[in-house]
Every structure is written in C-alpha cells, then in structure tokens.
Amino acid sequence: MAAQSLASRTPEADPVSALHNLVLSSLEDDQAIETVSIPLEGKSSIADHMVIASGRSTRQVASMAQKLVERMKGELGRGARVEGLPAADWVLIDAGDVIVHLFRPEVRSFYNLERMWAFGEAPQPPNPAHA
C-alpha cells in the first residue's frame, strides 16, 4: 500500500483520519502524557479510534480538553460531546469516530482502560477445568 502524502489528506477525503490526526497533534502540542491510540474499527461499533492520554493536573486535563474541542470545531467543523469537564479528573470527548479519554495519572491507573480494550491482547485467566 502506497503511503499517502499529508498534502493529499484532506478532511473531505478521509474525515476519520483527519479527526484522529488532529486529536493526536493537539494532545502532543498540549504536552499530554502517555498518549495511546487504540484502533476500534472492526472491533466495536462505538468509534474507529479510542485515544487515551493523561495530564499532570486537573487544570492541564481541562485545558487540553477545551483546546481539543475548539480545534475540532475550528479546523474540521465538528462538534463533540464533552463530559467530566468541571472536575477534570477524567474528561470524555465523544467526537463520533474518535473517542478521547483524558485523565489525571492516578485516575487513569485506577480505571486502566487500555487493558479493558485490549481485545485478546491481554492474558487470559487460567481455565480451572484444565488444571
């Protein structure tokens, strides 16, 4: 498969990739910690990508979420549903094709969404019938 140049990638040509790339670049610009993107296409109908990242404080988490929503609206004309912004321990941004979870590190560690969405990549518990 030939690599597609960034210049030829337009939101009209591939809106999901454009949204996903915007999310990742926005989080990088805002110095998110441990950003992980989990591909969901073909595994779940809720979205094509789930992005999980952390901020050092509730203030950074809230700022990253607000800037991301503004960038999605300004650059792609896409709105998003946002939950958890007042407390900013865990902010969920549902942009349809991409779902973003922003956490404080302690909260992220507690919920461990990466493990929950591993889809067979996590070790299976032993089967007592074969022990």
Summary of the structure (lengths in Angstrom):
residues: 131
radius of gyration: 16.4
end to end distance: 45.5
largest distance: 57.6
contacts: 360
relative contact order: 0.17
helix: 39%
strand: 21%
